[in-house]
């Protein structure tokens, strides 16, 4: 096998890109999987995601075996040690194989690393893990969770550490789709709370299924499937899906209201390619535009909407179980800027909402300053805004809106609030 196809070498490259270069796994893992044999893609995914999922406990344990911390310029060796220790602690790979494979990946220009990796990992393999139990989250986030959700912190810490499965949204009758998928060899089970959701119970390449190609379903977490239902779109309405990429919510709106006029907006033009792809596969039509949600007059001059879905840019702290690289990429110092951006977008889009119209504000965050506290400040400023209480069997009632925590009923962490604009008197 060539070096480029070695799943461990590819995993090291992806992990180093996250740790050293601040790049997401979304940028680097799919291309790496394309270089890997189909048989090894599962291992590659496991190595990268598992190392990130257990990053903090692995670093705590590695520190026990290192005489001194590695230098910043040796972050690749830190990643290599992490990959090796992850295999020893969290996989069925024999320790001797994990050690030898790790040592073989040491760069030729760092010959000292071979002896270090060999010694550290051999010691780990002969030692019980004595590192204290800790939440697998950065310190700044642990403190915010303790502050915001003191009664629920243990649940959040545990849920953020679970492995997120795949959930599908049925386009049409869920029971019929489940039966069709079974004939195609894919087992699923209905989500107990979300009527459009099917949980996939085994790993599979769903893109090769005839039902996928025919647009019978879309991959979308059950929590994200709540958005369009709360928006309650109606045929004939003018609807804005702000921050729309990759298009799951746009297509759901059109599924519920096929005759609605939908504008799908996103700030990143590159991400809109996925929106176009999903619309085409589901045989739906929407106006797709790249633009800044804070500047509506640039992309929809003199336009007002009956309904607006704002899936606001956020810390993504509710989807860490699905995207564990967020643990390393997000900083506590990022939050104030995100809260400010959310406020600007919310205020700008509110002006584009018709009197009597509905705006659904949502995030994939668990931080109150981005969620119910953001809405509290908004309602204090906007005298024509009312909250519509959400009656549901999911989530907990916040001061305003409802909050889901990571792993609740096998869903991602999301926040939702429905706002209605008072009619002119």
C-alpha positions in Angstrom: 0.0 0.0 0.0 1.4 3.4 -0.9 1.9 6.1 1.8 -0.9 8.2 0.5 -3.4 5.3 0.9 -2.3 4.4 4.5 -5.3 5.3 6.6 -3.1 6.1 9.7 -1.0 8.5 7.7 -4.1 10.1 6.2 -5.5 10.3 9.8 -2.4 12.0 11.0 -2.6 14.5 8.1 -6.2 15.4 8.9 -5.7 15.6 12.7 -2.6 17.8 12.2 -4.6 20.1 9.9 -7.1 20.6 12.8 -4.6 21.0 15.6 -1.9 23.0 13.9 -3.7 24.8 11.1 -7.1 25.3 12.6 -8.9 23.6 9.7 -12.1 21.6 10.1 -12.5 17.9 9.5 -15.2 18.9 7.0 -12.5 20.5 4.9 -10.0 17.6 5.2 -11.6 14.3 6.0 -13.7 13.8 2.8 -10.7 14.4 0.5 -8.6 12.0 2.6 -11.3 9.4 2.4 -11.2 9.7 -1.4 -7.5 8.7 -1.2 -8.2 5.7 1.0 -9.4 2.3 -0.1 -13.1 1.8 0.7 -12.2 -1.0 3.1 -10.1 1.4 5.2 -12.4 4.5 5.2 -14.1 3.4 8.4 -10.8 3.1 10.2 -9.7 6.5 8.9 -13.0 8.0 10.2 -12.7 6.2 13.5 -9.1 7.4 14.1 -9.7 11.0 13.3 -13.1 11.4 15.0 -12.2 9.2 18.0 -8.9 11.1 18.7 -10.8 14.4 18.7 -13.7 13.0 20.7 -11.3 11.9 23.5 -8.7 14.6 22.9 -8.6 16.1 26.4 -8.3 12.8 28.3 -5.7 11.6 25.9 -3.7 14.8 26.4 -4.0 14.4 30.2 -2.6 10.9 30.0 0.2 11.7 27.5 1.4 14.4 29.9 2.0 11.7 32.5 4.5 9.9 30.2 6.3 13.0 28.8 9.2 14.5 30.7 8.3 17.9 29.3 5.6 19.2 26.9 6.3 19.0 23.2 7.1 22.3 21.5 4.5 24.0 19.3 6.5 23.2 16.2 6.2 19.5 17.1 2.4 19.5 17.0 2.5 16.7 14.4 4.2 14.5 17.0 1.6 15.4 19.5 -1.0 14.3 17.0 0.9 11.1 16.3 1.1 10.2 19.9 -2.6 11.0 20.3 -3.5 8.6 17.4 -1.4 5.9 18.9 -2.8 6.3 22.4 -6.4 6.4 21.1 -5.9 3.0 19.4 -4.5 1.5 22.6 -7.3 2.9 24.9 -10.4 2.9 22.6 -10.1 0.3 19.9 -9.6 -3.4 19.5 -6.3 -2.9 17.6 -3.6 -4.9 19.4 -1.3 -2.5 21.3 1.9 -3.9 19.6 0.3 -3.1 16.2 -0.8 0.4 17.3 2.7 1.1 18.5 4.6 -0.1 15.5 2.3 1.6 13.0 2.6 4.9 15.0 6.4 4.7 15.1 6.6 4.0 11.4 4.7 7.3 10.7 7.4 9.4 12.4 8.7 12.0 10.0 12.2 11.3 8.7 13.4 14.8 9.7 12.5 14.1 13.3 14.4 10.9 14.1 14.2 11.5 17.8 10.4 11.1 17.6 10.7 7.3 16.9 12.3 6.6 20.3 9.9 9.0 22.0 6.7 7.5 20.4 7.9 4.0 21.1 8.7 4.6 24.7 5.6 6.6 25.5 3.2 4.2 23.9 4.9 1.1 25.3 4.6 2.6 28.8 0.9 3.4 28.1 0.2 -0.1 26.9 1.7 -1.5 30.2 -0.2 0.9 32.4 -3.8 1.3 33.4 -5.2 4.6 32.5 -5.0 6.6 35.7 -6.0 10.0 34.2 -8.9 11.4 36.2 -12.3 11.4 34.6 -13.1 14.7 33.0 -15.5 16.2 30.6 -14.1 15.9 27.1 -14.5 19.6 26.5 -12.3 22.7 26.6 -12.1 24.5 30.0 -13.9 27.7 28.8 -16.9 25.6 27.6 -17.1 23.6 30.8 -17.3 26.8 32.8 -20.1 28.2 30.6 -22.1 25.0 30.8 -21.7 25.0 34.6 -22.9 28.6 34.7 -25.8 28.2 32.2 -27.0 24.7 33.1 -25.8 23.9 36.6 -28.6 21.3 37.1 -28.1 19.7 33.7 -24.3 19.9 33.3 -23.7 16.1 33.8 -26.3 15.3 31.1 -24.7 17.8 28.7 -21.2 16.5 29.4 -22.3 12.9 28.8 -24.4 13.7 25.8 -21.6 15.7 24.1 -19.4 12.6 24.4 -21.9 10.2 22.7 -21.3 9.2 19.0 -23.9 10.8 16.8 -25.7 8.4 14.4 -27.2 9.1 11.0 -30.8 10.3 10.8 -32.9 10.6 7.6 -35.8 12.9 6.8 -38.5 11.1 4.8 -39.7 13.0 1.8 -43.2 11.5 1.8 -44.6 8.7 4.0 -42.1 7.6 6.6 -43.5 4.0 6.8 -43.3 3.5 3.0 -39.7 4.8 3.0 -38.7 2.5 5.8 -40.0 -0.5 3.9 -38.3 0.6 0.7 -35.0 1.1 2.5 -35.4 -2.4 4.0 -35.8 -3.9 0.5 -32.5 -2.1 -0.4 -30.8 -3.6 2.5 -30.8 -0.7 5.0 -32.4 -1.1 8.4 -33.9 1.9 10.1 -36.2 2.7 13.0 -38.7 5.6 13.4 -37.7 8.4 15.7 -40.1 8.4 18.6 -40.6 12.2 18.7 -40.0 13.5 15.2 -42.6 12.1 12.7 -40.4 12.7 9.6 -37.3 11.1 11.1 -35.8 7.6 10.6 -32.7 6.5 12.5 -30.2 4.4 10.5 -29.1 1.5 12.7 -26.1 0.3 10.7 -23.3 1.9 8.7 -24.0 2.2 4.9 -23.2 4.4 2.0 -26.7 5.8 1.5 -25.7 7.8 -1.6 -25.7 4.6 -3.6 -29.3 3.7 -2.8 -32.0 4.0 -5.4 -34.2 5.8 -2.9 -31.5 8.4 -2.3 -31.0 9.0 -6.0 -34.8 9.3 -6.4 -35.0 12.0 -3.7 -37.1 9.9 -1.3 -35.1 11.2 1.7 -32.4 13.6 2.8 -29.8 13.2 5.6 -30.8 15.5 8.4 -30.5 15.2 12.2 -33.9 14.9 13.9 -33.3 18.2 15.8 -32.8 20.1 12.6 -36.1 18.6 11.2 -38.0 20.6 13.9 -37.2 23.9 12.2 -39.6 23.8 9.2 -42.4 22.3 11.3 -42.2 25.3 13.7 -42.1 27.7 10.8 -45.4 26.2 9.6 -45.0 27.4 6.0 -48.1 27.7 3.8 -48.6 27.5 0.0 -48.5 30.9 -1.7 -46.3 32.6 1.0 -43.1 34.4 0.5 -40.5 32.7 2.7 -36.9 33.4 3.6 -34.5 30.6 4.7 -31.6 32.6 6.0 -28.2 30.9 6.5 -29.7 28.1 4.3 -26.7 25.9 3.4 -26.6 22.9 2.9 -30.3 23.1 2.2 -31.9 20.6 4.5 -34.3 23.2 5.9 -35.0 24.8 2.5 -36.1 21.4 1.1 -38.2 20.7 4.2 -40.0 24.0 3.8 -40.8 23.2 0.2 -41.9 19.7 1.2 -44.4 21.2 3.6 -45.5 24.0 1.3 -44.7 23.0 -2.3 -46.4 26.2 -3.7 -44.5 28.6 -1.5 -42.0 31.0 -2.9 -38.7 30.3 -1.1 -35.5 32.4 -1.1 -32.5 30.4 0.2 -29.8 32.7 1.4 -26.2 32.0 2.6 -23.2 34.2 3.1 -20.8 31.6 1.7 -21.3 31.1 -2.1 -19.3 27.9 -2.1 -21.7 26.3 0.4 -24.7 27.0 -1.9 -23.6 24.3 -4.3 -25.0 21.8 -1.8 -28.3 23.7 -1.7 -28.6 23.4 -5.5 -27.7 19.7 -5.4 -30.3 18.9 -2.8 -33.0 20.9 -4.5 -32.3 19.2 -7.8 -32.3 15.7 -6.3 -35.6 16.4 -4.5 -37.0 18.0 -7.7 -37.8 21.3 -6.0 -37.3 24.9 -6.9 -36.2 27.9 -4.9 -34.3 31.1 -5.5 -30.8 30.6 -4.2 -28.7 33.7 -3.4 -25.3 34.5 -1.8 -25.5 37.5 0.5 -25.0 39.0 3.9 -28.1 38.5 6.0 -27.4 41.8 7.7 -27.9 43.6 4.4 -31.3 42.5 3.0 -31.6 45.4 0.6 -28.6 44.0 -1.3 -30.2 40.6 -2.1 -33.9 41.2 -1.8 -34.6 45.0 -2.2 -38.1 46.1 -1.2 -39.1 42.6 -0.4 -41.0 41.5 2.7 -41.6 37.9 3.8 -44.5 36.1 5.4 -42.2 33.8 7.3 -38.4 33.8 8.0 -36.3 30.9 9.3 -33.1 32.2 10.8 -30.7 29.3 11.6 -28.2 31.8 13.0 -24.4 31.5 12.9 -23.3 30.2 16.3 -20.8 28.5 18.4 -22.0 25.0 17.3 -21.6 23.8 20.8 -24.7 21.6 20.4 -23.2 19.5 17.7 -19.8 18.7 19.2 -20.7 15.0 19.4 -21.1 15.1 15.6 -18.2 17.5 14.9 -15.6 17.0 17.7 -13.1 19.3 16.0 -15.2 22.1 17.4 -13.6 21.4 20.7 -10.3 22.6 19.4 -11.4 25.1 16.8 -13.8 27.2 18.8 -12.5 29.7 21.4 -14.2 31.3 24.3 -13.3 34.6 22.9 -15.4 33.8 19.8 -18.7 34.0 21.6 -19.1 37.7 22.0 -18.6 38.3 18.3 -21.1 35.6 17.4 -23.7 37.1 19.8 -23.2 40.5 18.2 -23.5 39.0 14.7 -26.7 37.2 15.7 -28.2 40.4 17.0 -27.4 42.3 13.9 -28.9 39.6 11.6 -32.0 39.3 13.8 -32.7 43.0 13.8 -32.1 43.3 10.1 -34.4 40.4 9.1 -37.1 41.5 11.5 -37.6 44.6 9.3 -38.2 42.3 6.4 -41.0 40.4 8.1 -44.6 41.3 7.3 -46.9 42.4 10.2 -48.6 39.2 11.4 -45.6 37.2 10.1 -43.6 34.5 11.9 -39.8 34.3 12.4 -38.2 31.1 13.8 -34.9 31.8 15.5 -32.7 28.7 16.0 -29.1 27.8 16.7 -27.1 24.6 17.2 -25.7 26.0 20.4 -26.3 25.2 24.1 -25.1 28.6 25.3 -27.8 30.8 26.8 -26.2 34.1 25.6 -26.7 32.9 22.0 -30.2 31.6 22.7 -32.8 32.6 25.2 -30.8 35.6 26.5 -30.4 36.8 22.9 -34.1 36.6 22.5 -34.7 38.3 25.8 -32.6 41.3 24.7 -34.4 41.3 21.3 -37.9 41.4 22.8 -36.8 44.2 25.1 -35.8 46.3 22.0 -38.7 45.3 19.7 -42.1 46.4 20.9 -43.9 44.7 18.0 -42.4 41.2 18.7 -44.2 38.5 20.6 -43.0 35.1 21.6 -45.2 32.1 20.7 -44.7 29.3 23.3 -43.6 26.0 21.8 -45.7 23.1 23.0 -43.7 19.9 22.4 -42.5 16.6 23.8 -38.9 17.5 23.2 -36.4 19.8 25.0 -36.7 21.9 28.1 -38.5 25.2 28.4 -35.9 28.1 28.7 -36.8 31.6 29.7 -37.8 32.1 26.1 -38.0 29.2 23.6 -37.0 25.6 24.1 -33.5 24.0 24.4 -32.4 20.6 23.3 -29.1 19.2 24.7 -26.7 17.0 22.8 -27.9 13.4 22.8 -31.5 14.2 24.0 -33.6 11.5 22.3 -30.7 10.8 20.0 -30.7 14.4 18.7 -28.2 17.2 18.4 -28.2 20.2 20.7 -30.5 22.9 19.3 -32.4 25.9 20.4 -35.7 27.2 19.0 -37.9 30.2 19.5 -40.9 31.4 17.5 -41.5 35.1 17.2 -44.5 36.8 15.8 -44.7 40.3 14.5 -47.8 42.2 15.7 -50.2 43.3 13.0 -50.5 47.0 12.4 -53.5 48.5 14.1 
